[in-house]
């Protein structure tokens, strides 16, 4: 802890509701999607809804206030007029605490989860650091700037996601694709997905029973290994060489496209070079593009709303829902010239590269904020108040 700091219990760091003051809280059933006044409670978002009932407004003279979600452990600092959501607890900083610093300090408290039980009692048992007011304001400023940097990156990330979704639909809509200023107009020939694969490697599913994880075995890709179009190579399990040999027909090659067809249909990934010779499981189908078909073009097409709708509508079964290989082979798919396929795939890959960069930046800033939050509010990371 920084020199000169002390630790104090909850009652010395925070004040409760002023004696004799009643603070209204809206009922959940009365929260609306639109209205004049924001409703702020213990949900994930800063604002949970709206209301036009001005009689429920939080008292102006008690702002700013820190809200504690007893069930969710979420903490929010509110400085503007609002209506309090149901069941939130109200806290105010003690006279020798800065409100914004107190909010960050409370957010850093390590309260273990007890499900949907009330956690406020546990929160009140915490000890809190007490730096000088000047140090508190320096820390609050540093944390605010770190949080704003992360929020700015999240906004960029959201914009890139929207751009990607828009481009994905536009480039495959109605046989019209545009990559830069060029536009390719005209109906593309349509084929079935089964006609777009290599004749020697038809669409098939993977190993039905891969067996236990074998340390020196052959890696296989499961549904849970695919996220956002990527395969998490580092977490793959391995099957025995004997099982792999008996399922050689479903062996993967770099550039194959994987499609989840069981339980959660529609996850898509392209097999990277390091997984050449690996396998997949019964919940994934292998699509091996023909020489005249681009792997990434097929992958991106399978992510469009039309292809995803086809997969959802093709799900069969009750206890275990899945897409039959026969239905997957019959899925309609556009088949423009290879040059057009690579142009479209390249344009979307550029967007995905930007998306990956922003995800990495956002993750780094989120980690930085988390480290600073706990380090600065506890005094493990020292600041200068000069």
Steps between C-alpha positions, in 0.01 A plus 500: 500500500618853427666694782257687720194305393275330753223243465155556645179295528193564285334736750800733490529498120132529408180652633159344478165658417435815705271435794138576424547524120290276279639417158249361248588197286307398191339157466642282222163468327479879463831543317450596134723497192442875449434789731624829642705367791763224493462206738830386651520181702717194545487370141792464260441827314532846651134568411237227530204686358295815536193647666290816473409492870679804643377423853755216511802723431798456729539809724723761334663604825631145557696484174755369425422153634660156471265212430575144608321203341456251783431209265735587213781677696495772234596849612402824327574866563208727408535877478190597301120478554374142487254250643640222715433141400360246745707364791817708444688625805611864529841617625666836536872567557609608846603865536869422446439305178459613140182361340665376181788339690249333733319356200823349365601379846165328544529346152835347596358323808539123478158363598459128417189397310222324689265464207192720511526558876543843658872592493474838671576352844824355362584831337457679833759268654776627269782730609572807289813709443500867597754712309502879512227678310756630254628147432143378461433756228824417318405130509144569387628703205742226394230232521248718317743552212578128483131415497422761232781360282347153529152632426630681190653177372173316570315757287746447215462124541122532483526712184731246333259218591215695342710567190583131472136395534394755239774399254427132551138543394570756225773299330282192474162665440324415179810411304646848541838549663714810544852499636624856448346733246438208266165329492435159353145499370300207379364178638776265604455135411360304793610153595442275795767502769563136417595601145761749622725245668786291369361188328729274705409662831121526537336679791511276806495516875788407726583230752193372683688377809845658530563328834705639790754778458831342393812701579692411182195436284349674198322833570128536428277807486182507706210745485618677814843562344355739239437863591448802272623314193821382667612163636659509845793278404654508847207326669441213257472147633662204326373162390703181463678417174287183474174696509647753256596221258147356508357844412748601230219608264425799728860616538537879471715699262605862531231714336211267583194677638339369819128545568338412830191290434398375844343688795641842400486495122677765297841550659750532217880475487772446239760235585844666543822344364606375845194273513565330166447130574281559806136389540168631616209342686144391422372848587699663219480452123803529273460697176805458272481763223554403139805650323278769348348597839662725760495371859444841656229590250308188602568571866367854474197391301413247771498789750238703309147526634368293208739211564449515875122495450535194278700320768250586773205387288680174419537397864331167568433298812362565847741391773803557276445748221734493203533573130521193279796483263260444211321828575832684535613371161181640347544851639489755213827693467621770259779398263650807331837481321795426728637853447181650640502253788852599603421873469201467731684276743795740502279800578342319794837372621622860516206586724566192713863607544379838625250324727772277646727800563222688681412192707862469609517870583176484696615193695831668583328818622251298704787315667684827562193655662449194721863507617489875565163476677625253758852636521419869535204467739693267731826695494701217344564736210616833638409842364641844554260761632724786391 
